Amino acid sequence: MVPSRKFSVDLSPYPDLVVVYLGFRVRGLRGIRQMMGLGSGVRSITESPPDGLLRHEFLLWGWMHVGMRQYWRDLPSLEAFTRSAPHSGWWRNFARGAGGTGFWHESYRRTGGVEGIYIDMPPVGLAGFAAPRAPAGDFKSARQRLAA
């Protein structure tokens, strides 16, 4: 029997680490096209990582439910990325209409705070057990939800 290779990691250089899970679920034929359109934006992220993105990984939850896990140096880096292209354009278009897809993300801060948002999704992740709350007012942005 080959012994297991066991190790841990030293996160001390990353005191403000933020981990984000993102998921996209196809809900109809239009959703397949919408999902395929994500490819170029995601490809640009992996080919030229934005400042602060430490790691980007693809995940598959099912045939029609794909996702990503991202590790960010800190919340300001993540926020700067979400306000720049290609993300800002994609999000603006998605907010007009999900186009047959569902979307969710959950963010976890090493310094404390967890948040999530779910659009046209069945209960997944935190939404599988926590009471729903409208993302409005002082609960609208990820930063506000992380602080709540």
Kinemage of the C-alpha trace (Angstrom):
@kinemage 1
@onewidth
@group {chain A} dominant
@subgroup {mainchain}
@vectorlist {calphas} color= white
{ca met a 1} P 0.000 0.000 0.000
{ca val a 2} L 1.318 3.450 -0.949
{ca pro a 3} L 1.215 5.907 1.966
{ca ser a 4} L -1.025 8.934 1.618
{ca arg a 5} L 0.575 12.286 0.900
{ca lys a 6} L -0.949 14.505 3.540
{ca phe a 7} L -0.340 18.257 3.781
{ca ser a 8} L -2.045 21.502 4.647
{ca val a 9} L -1.480 25.066 3.408
{ca asp a 10} L -0.100 28.249 4.936
{ca leu a 11} L -2.646 31.013 4.334
{ca ser a 12} L -0.827 33.614 6.447
{ca pro a 13} L 0.286 35.549 3.309
{ca tyr a 14} L -3.433 35.916 2.409
{ca pro a 15} L -5.108 37.480 5.452
{ca asp a 16} L -7.954 38.973 3.369
{ca leu a 17} L -8.599 35.938 1.142
{ca val a 18} L -12.032 35.682 -0.491
{ca val a 19} L -13.313 32.438 -2.019
{ca val a 20} L -16.144 32.680 -4.537
{ca tyr a 21} L -18.223 29.854 -5.967
{ca leu a 22} L -20.249 30.637 -9.098
{ca gly a 23} L -22.768 28.443 -10.847
{ca phe a 24} L -24.757 28.551 -14.088
{ca arg a 25} L -27.641 26.223 -14.779
{ca val a 26} L -29.292 25.767 -18.161
{ca arg a 27} L -33.074 25.942 -17.785
{ca gly a 28} L -34.120 25.764 -21.432
{ca leu a 29} L -32.937 25.795 -25.041
{ca arg a 30} L -32.136 29.514 -24.942
{ca gly a 31} L -29.946 28.786 -21.952
{ca ile a 32} L -27.573 26.631 -23.987
{ca arg a 33} L -26.748 29.619 -26.206
{ca gln a 34} L -26.403 31.887 -23.164
{ca met a 35} L -24.083 29.372 -21.510
{ca met a 36} L -21.925 29.069 -24.620
{ca gly a 37} L -21.540 32.858 -24.666
{ca leu a 38} L -19.853 32.735 -21.279
{ca gly a 39} L -16.934 30.850 -22.764
{ca ser a 40} L -15.102 33.831 -24.272
{ca gly a 41} L -15.384 35.900 -21.093
{ca val a 42} L -14.184 33.067 -18.901
{ca arg a 43} L -11.379 32.283 -21.348
{ca ser a 44} L -10.136 35.876 -21.118
{ca ile a 45} L -10.033 35.560 -17.317
{ca thr a 46} L -7.946 32.400 -17.449
{ca glu a 47} L -5.615 33.652 -20.210
{ca ser a 48} L -5.008 37.033 -18.582
{ca pro a 49} L -5.928 36.815 -14.892
{ca pro a 50} L -7.062 40.103 -13.359
{ca asp a 51} L -5.051 41.623 -10.529
{ca gly a 52} L -5.849 39.840 -7.294
{ca leu a 53} L -7.134 36.578 -8.791
{ca leu a 54} L -4.990 33.880 -7.206
{ca arg a 55} L -6.665 30.839 -8.756
{ca his a 56} L -9.587 29.991 -11.029
{ca glu a 57} L -11.011 26.465 -11.259
{ca phe a 58} L -13.845 24.995 -13.309
{ca leu a 59} L -16.457 22.780 -11.632
{ca leu a 60} L -19.199 20.537 -12.983
{ca trp a 61} L -22.246 19.833 -10.846
{ca gly a 62} L -24.249 18.147 -13.608
{ca trp a 63} L -24.764 18.110 -17.370
{ca met a 64} L -26.550 21.429 -17.298
{ca his a 65} L -24.995 22.980 -14.169
{ca val a 66} L -21.436 24.255 -14.461
{ca gly a 67} L -19.453 26.539 -12.259
{ca met a 68} L -16.233 28.038 -11.085
{ca arg a 69} L -14.341 28.492 -7.876
{ca gln a 70} L -12.125 31.536 -7.548
{ca tyr a 71} L -9.639 32.560 -4.891
{ca trp a 72} L -9.109 36.327 -4.599
{ca arg a 73} L -6.373 38.139 -2.667
{ca asp a 74} L -8.971 40.486 -1.124
{ca leu a 75} L -12.439 41.944 -1.570
{ca pro a 76} L -11.258 45.200 -3.253
{ca ser a 77} L -9.559 43.129 -5.999
{ca leu a 78} L -12.706 41.100 -6.548
{ca glu a 79} L -14.868 44.235 -6.631
{ca ala a 80} L -12.519 45.952 -9.112
{ca phe a 81} L -12.840 42.945 -11.405
{ca thr a 82} L -16.635 42.834 -11.170
{ca arg a 83} L -16.815 46.499 -12.180
{ca ser a 84} L -14.574 46.038 -15.253
{ca ala a 85} L -14.956 44.289 -18.615
{ca pro a 86} L -15.699 41.546 -19.394
{ca his a 87} L -17.582 40.955 -16.144
{ca ser a 88} L -19.494 44.238 -15.991
{ca gly a 89} L -20.845 43.827 -19.531
{ca trp a 90} L -21.834 40.218 -18.964
{ca trp a 91} L -23.574 41.059 -15.697
{ca arg a 92} L -25.439 44.021 -17.238
{ca asn a 93} L -26.717 41.793 -20.064
{ca phe a 94} L -27.589 38.970 -17.694
{ca ala a 95} L -29.511 41.313 -15.382
{ca arg a 96} L -31.778 42.265 -18.318
{ca gly a 97} L -32.837 38.636 -18.684
{ca ala a 98} L -31.301 35.330 -17.731
{ca gly a 99} L -31.991 33.910 -21.194
{ca gly a 100} L -32.960 30.436 -20.049
{ca thr a 101} L -30.246 30.107 -17.426
{ca gly a 102} L -30.012 30.368 -13.697
{ca phe a 103} L -27.081 31.882 -11.850
{ca trp a 104} L -25.778 31.885 -8.299
{ca his a 105} L -22.686 32.856 -6.408
{ca glu a 106} L -21.508 32.516 -2.845
{ca ser a 107} L -18.607 34.432 -1.305
{ca tyr a 108} L -16.647 33.478 1.796
{ca arg a 109} L -14.179 35.863 3.469
{ca arg a 110} L -11.342 34.613 5.604
{ca thr a 111} L -11.835 37.653 7.843
{ca gly a 112} L -15.490 36.748 8.306
{ca gly a 113} L -18.683 37.049 6.373
{ca val a 114} L -20.540 34.813 3.957
{ca glu a 115} L -23.028 35.870 1.310
{ca gly a 116} L -24.865 34.527 -1.688
{ca ile a 117} L -27.239 35.522 -4.450
{ca tyr a 118} L -29.435 33.265 -6.576
{ca ile a 119} L -31.240 34.148 -9.813
{ca asp a 120} L -33.740 31.722 -11.344
{ca met a 121} L -32.272 28.808 -9.404
{ca pro a 122} L -33.747 26.029 -7.303
{ca pro a 123} L -32.330 25.955 -3.767
{ca val a 124} L -28.579 25.310 -3.960
{ca gly a 125} L -25.808 25.924 -1.463
{ca leu a 126} L -26.784 28.312 1.311
{ca ala a 127} L -30.211 28.765 -0.288
{ca gly a 128} L -30.896 25.126 0.527
{ca phe a 129} L -31.351 25.925 4.218
{ca ala a 130} L -31.258 29.686 4.899
{ca ala a 131} L -34.343 31.901 4.670
{ca pro a 132} L -34.552 34.017 1.503
{ca arg a 133} L -34.054 37.779 1.674
{ca ala a 134} L -34.385 40.294 -1.152
{ca pro a 135} L -31.061 41.831 -2.286
{ca ala a 136} L -32.242 45.412 -1.857
{ca gly a 137} L -31.414 48.503 0.182
{ca asp a 138} L -28.560 47.905 2.600
{ca phe a 139} L -28.453 44.253 1.474
{ca lys a 140} L -28.028 44.860 -2.282
{ca ser a 141} L -24.283 44.459 -2.906
{ca ala a 142} L -22.043 41.529 -2.057
{ca arg a 143} L -20.012 43.824 0.207
{ca gln a 144} L -23.168 44.797 2.135
{ca arg a 145} L -24.293 41.159 2.411
{ca leu a 146} L -20.831 40.088 3.632
{ca ala a 147} L -21.033 42.701 6.399
{ca ala a 148} L -24.584 41.780 7.452
